[in-house]
């Protein structure tokens, strides 16, 4: 089969890779229909992450089920499904507790599309993908939802959901004027894109937030944020940022997180969604005095996917509004080169 491989020096191309065999009793083989870039994929393509190249790219997709194992009961051949980026068995303690990102039935941080760091699961930018635990992982795509619109639900949209949905209803019940602050890149040259912040802003508005602020140094991100009804801000001077009870840090730097924490209101909640730094200094006394709750960690995507799809089914959440480019699988190399440009936010690649 074909699989798309990113190699050092910006070499991007389809390569011939071994196709999956027949699925095991619990597994399935799926055919990706729409594959989305993640906010970390541009950094991977540019070689600016700890994930060594070459690697088989792609970890956000909607796919068609081609074949299922004898023990699979929740999905069937011909059905469209969201494929979570994390591999999870569904049977271990963390999986039963709705924490599939911490699954102990597979090696730690098992994921599609991250090369040797995520394990030997391959990537989803391919003709075929093996899913080892179909009942645990695959989520049927509701009728009427376009696979292209839902491609990023496998990771970024669900990641955005978990930063907002568990907290905002309670905060709004306490104060209907609760504001939300989402902070993306503080520099124009960041290799990381900010789609999750935009998705988070859309979700916050759907859940009732009257004012959602998004800070990002890149004009293209701010322009799209304004079109989506968010209040966009440049990073400097940061003292002009609002102080909000619910904040999200996607700056990817310790200094950026410190800024976001300083703009988290007393008794507020701050979620840091992404960092590749080994350590960073935090204003512990200040956070202690103000009773700030800080959560740092990965999402449990499979747990959030059904709720995200429910928001889409109700015709409220439209992730496609964040998409900046759509191209075919055959055009993947050129589309991903374009995605490495400053104005790119979300690219969707579509199979024929």
N, C-alpha and C positions, 0 to 999 in steps of 0.2 A: 504494500500500500504506500501512498504518499504520506509523509509527515514533514512539517515545516520546522527547519532547524536554523537557529541563530548561532553564528560562529564568530570568533574574535575578528576584529577589523571591520565590523559592519557587514559581514557576509550573511545574507539572508536568502534562503532558497529551499525549495521542496527537495526532499531526498527520498530514496526508496528505503523503507524500513520494514521489518517483519510485521505482518498482519497478525492480529489476535487469532488464536485458535478457537475452537468451540468453547463456550462458557462452561464453567463448573456448575455444580448444582445450585449455588447461591448467586451466580454471576449473570452478566448480560454483555452482549456486544451491541454498541450503538453507533449510529452514523451522525456525526455533527452536522447540523443544519446552519447554525449561526454561531460564530465565535467572536467574543468581545475582547478587546485589550483591557487589561487591569491597570490600575494607577501605577503599579510598579513595573509594568512591561517595558515602558520606554527606557527606564533605568537599566533593565536587564539587557535590552538591545544595545545600549550604549556601553555596556560593560562596567557599569557603575554600581554594582551590587556585589554581595559575597557569593552569589550564585554563579559558579564557574561556567564559562562557555567552552565548547558548544553545548547547547541543550535543545530539547524538543519543546517548542513553545506552545503556550495556550493553556488556560485553566478556567475559562468562563465560557460555557456553551449551553445551548439547547440542542437536543439531538433526537433522532428517530430510533426507537428500539428495533433492532433487526432480529435478535435471537435472545432467548432467556433460558436459564438453567431449569432443571426439573423441579427444584424447590421454590422457585420464584412465583409469588402470587399477587403482588401489588401492581405489576406492569405487564404489558403484553407486547408482542411484536406488532409494529405499525403505529405504536403510540409515541407521541412527542413528549419529551421529558426534559426537566432541568437537571443538569449533572453538577452536583456540588463540587467545588474545587478540592475539598478535603476528602481523603479516603477514610471511611469509618465502617466498622463491622456491624453496629446496631445491637450487639449482644453484651458487650462489656459494661462495667459499672458506669463509666462516664457517658457512654452512648445511651444507656437506659435513663440517665439523669439529664438528658438533652444537652450534653456537652461533647458532641462528636469530634470537635477539633482536638480533644484530649484523648481520643480513642486509644485504648491499650491493646486492642486486638491486632494492631498493625504497628510498625515502627513509628517513633515520635515524628510529628510534623509531616506525615505522609500526605503528599499533594500531587496533583497533576501540574506539569508545566514549570517546575523549578529545578529540573535536572537532578543531580545526585543528592542535593540537599533535601529535596522532597521525596526521594526514593525512586525506584525504577518503575514508575507507573506511566511514563511517557507524558506527552502533552495532548491536548484536545484539538489542536490545529492539525487535523489529520483526516484521512478518509474514514477510519474506524477507530473506536476506542473501546478497550476492555474495562468493564465495571465489575469489580470483584464481589460486591455485596449489593445486589440490585434492590432488594426490598428495603434495606437500610438507607441507601443513598438516593435513589432516583425519585423525583417528584413529578407526577404527571402534570403536563401543561394544560390548564383549563381551556375548554373550547373558546374560540374567539380571540385568544391572545396570540399575536404575531410572534413567532420565534425570534425575529430580529429585535423586536422591542424588549423581549425577555432575556436576551443573551447574557447580560451582565448581572442578572439575578443570582447567578451561581456564586458570585463573590461580592463585587462592589456595591450593588444595590442592597443586598442583605447586610453587608457590613455597615452601610449607612443607617439602615433600619435599626440595628441594635444600639447605635449611639443615641437614638432619639426616642423610639417608641416605648422602651421600658420605663422611661423617666418623665417624659413630657406630660402625659395625662395627669399625673399626680401633681406636678408643678402648676399646671393650668388650673386644677381644682383649687389649689391654694391661692393662686393669683392669675386671673384670666389675662393679664397683661404681661405674663412671663415672656421674656425675649430669649432668643437662641443665638449663640455666636459660634460660627464655623470658621476655622482658620486653616487655610491651605498654605501654599508656598509664600515665603517671605522674600524670595528673590526671583527675578525674571528667568534665571537660568537653571532652575531646579529640573532635574531629570524626571521627577515624579509628576504625574498629572493629577487633577483635582476633581474627577468625576464623582467620587464618593461624597465630597462636600456638597456638590450640587444636588445629588440625589437626596442627601440628608436634609437640605433646605426644602426641597419639594415635599418630603415626608413630614417635616415639621409643620409646614403650612397646611397640609391635608389634615393633620391631627389637631389643628386649631391655633397654632402660634400666629399671632397677628404681626409680629415683626421678627424676621430672621435675617441676621447679618452674616455676610461672607467676606472675609479678608483674603486677598490674594494679590501678589505683585504683578501678575500677568494681565494685561488689558483684555485679552480674549476671554479669560475666565470671568473677569468682572463684567464684561459686556453681556455674556450669556447669563450670568447671575441676575442682572437687572432685567433682562427679557423674561426670566422665569419668575419675576416678582420678588426677588430678594434685594436686600440693601447691601450694595457692594462698597468695599472700602479698600484703599491702598494701605500697605503695612505701616507706613510712617506718616506722621508720628503716631506710635502705637498708643500713646496716652489718650488719643481721641477715640479709641475703640470703646464700644459700650461695655459695661460690666453686666454679665448675664448669669442667671442661675443655672443654665445648661450650656456648656461649652464643649467643643470638639477640636482636638489638636491633630492636624495632619501636616504640620510643618516639617516633620521628619528630623528635627534637630532638638537637642536639649535646651538651647537658648530659646527656641521657639516655644517649647512646652512651658518654660518659665514665664514667658509673656502671656500665654493663654491662661495659666494658673493665676496670674496677677489680675486677670479680667474675669475670673470666676467669682460670682457673688458669694457672700457668706451663706453657708449651708447649701452651696451649689455642688454640681456634679460636673467633672471634667473627664472626658474619655480621650485617651491618646491611642490612635488607631495604627500608627506605623512608626517604627524607629529601627534603625540598624546600628545604633551606637551601643557600645558595651556599657557605658556609664554616663551619668549626667548629674549635675548638682541641682537640688530642688529646695525651695524655700519652706522647709519643714515647719518651722515655728509659725510662720505666717499662715500656712495651710491649717495648722493645728488650731490657732486662735480663731480662724474664720470657719472652722468645721467643713473644710472642703473635702469632698470625696473624689479621689483620683483613681481611675481604672486604666491600666495599661495592659493591652493584650490583643490577641487575635479574636476574630469572631468565630462563633459556632454556626457556620453558614446554613447547614442542613436544618437547623432548628428554626431559623428565621424565614426560610424560603416559602413555606406555605402561607405565612402572614403577608409577605410581600405580594405573592400572587393574588391573595384575596383583595389587597388594595388595588391591584391592577384590574381584577375582574369587576370591581365596582366602578370602573372607568374613572377613577380619581388619580391614580399614580401613572404617569406616562414617562418611563425612563428614556424613551426614544427622543425626548426633547433635549437630552444632553448629548446625543450622538452628533459628532462633527464630521464623520466620513463613513460611508458604506461602500464596500468593494467586494468583488467575487474572490473565491479561493485562488483562481488563476492570477488575480491581480495582487495577491497578498504581499509579495516582495516590495512592489512599488508603494502600496498603501502603507506598509509598516515603515518604510523609509520616510514617507510623508509624516507619519505619526511621530517621528523623532523631531519634528519641527516644533517651534515655540507655541504655535496656535492650536495644536492638536489637543483634544480632550478625551474623546472616546471614538475608537474605530471599531466597526463591526464588519467581519468577513463572512461571506455567505456562500454556501455550497450550491452548486447548480442543481 
